[in-house]
């Protein structure tokens, strides 16, 4: 005779099934990433297709520098390449908590975000593993001097550092 399934187990199973059906990656069932990579590259073609040209190149250079720094201890010439494909960079219009329609009377603030995916790519361009990810960071800059370049660096580095923790 089967043991009864706990309510928590049942809810967790239903939630995981729902998330998987919606296209979300699940950490417990995520594809296994290798522990070492032969090289690193950043693909910002989606950002360029959105018309972000030089800004996309800037994001790519920031991400590549942080990949090399964050994954410096995980390099091996025999490993696959780690390819990061960045698809969206969002900087809030209200970085310093300076208002906006939702924040009457001060407080609040905004968030910057980077969305993309990491791919482990073999020598024959086969994809061994894929990890989609969205990273969000509180935007801390006065609205009179929003410092978009500094915020872009911060949120892109944040994305790469979270990727390091995830894979």
N, C-alpha and C positions, 0 to 999 in steps of 0.2 A: 504494500500500500504506500502511496506517495505521501510525503510529508506536506502539510499545508504551506502554501506560499504566503509569506508575510506581505502585509499591505505595502510596506516600503519597497520590497523587491518588485512587486507588481507595478507600482508607480514608476520606479526607476526603469523597468523594462519598457513600459509604454512610452515614457519620455524619450528614451534612447531610440526607440523605433520611430517615433514622430520626428525627431531631429534628423535621423538618418534619411527618412523619406523626404524631408524638406531640403536635403542637399548639404547639411552641415556636417563637418568632420567631427567625429567623436574621439576624445583623447584616449579612451580605453581601447578603442578599436582602430586607432589611427594606423596608417601604414608605417612600418618600421623604417626609420631613417638610419643610414650608416653612421658610424661614429666619427668617421674621418672623410675629408673631401680633398680631391686633387687640386681644385681651383674654385674660384668664386666669380660669378658674373651677375649683372643686374639687367633686366629687360624692362624698359620703360616705353615700349612701343605703343601700349594702350594710352599712356599719358600723352605721347606725341600725337596719336590719332585724335585726341581731344583738343589739339591745338596748343599744347603747353610747351612745345619746342625746347628753348634754352632752360626753362624751369625744370622740365623733365630731365634734362642732362645734369642739372645741378642736383636733383634728388638722387639720380643714379650714382653720381660721384660720392655723395654723402653716404648712401647705403653701401657702396662697395668698400669705402674706407672703414666703415663700422663692421662690415662682414669680416674683413681681413683682421681687424683688431679683436673682435669678439670670438672668432673661431680660430685664432692663431695656434692654439694648442690642439686643434683637431684637423691637421693637415696630413695627408699621406698621398704620395704620387700614384698609388695603386687604387685610390678611392674614386668614386664618381664626382662629377662637378656639382656644386651647389648653385643652382640658378634661382635667383629671386626675381619674380615677375610682379612689379608694382602696378596696380590698376587704378588706384584712386588716392589722392592726397586732398584732405579737406582742412582748411584753416577757418576757424570761426570768425565771423564779422565782429564779434563782441568779446575780445580776448581778456579784458581786464575786469569782467563783471560789471561792465558799464551799462548794462541794461539790455535793451531788446524787448520785444513784445511780451515775453514770458516773465521778465524779471522786473516788475513794478517796484519801485522803492529801493532799488539797489540790490546787492547780494547777487547770488547766482554766478554767472560767468559762462564761459564757453569751453568747448573742447576741440582739439585738433585731432585728426585721425589719418592713418595710412592703412590701406587695404591692399592685399596682394596674396601671393602664394609662394612657397618654396618648393623647388623640385630637385630631386636627386636624379641626375642625368648621366647615363653610362656613355662609354666610348662610341657606341653606335647610335647615339641620340635616343636610346630607350629610356623612358621615365620609370625609375624604380619606386619612387615614393613621391607623394604630393601632400602638402600641408597648407591649406588656405588659412588666412589669419587677418584679423582686424585688430589694430592696436589704437587705443584712444588715450589722449593725454590732456590734462587740464591746461588751458592756455593762460599763461601768466604774463601779460604785457599790458601796459597802459594803452587805452584805445587811441590816445593822441599820438603815440609812437608805437604802432603795433609790431614792428620788427618781424616781418614775415620771413625773412631769411633765417633768423635765429630760431624762430618757431618751427620752420621746416626742418632745420638740422635736428632740433630736439625731438620732434615726433618721429622722424625717420630713424634716428638712433634708437629711440624707444622701441620701435617696431623690430629692429634687428636684435636688440637685446632680449626681447620677449621670444623671438624666434629661437635664439640660443637656449632659452629655458624650455621651450616646447619640444624641440627635437634633440 
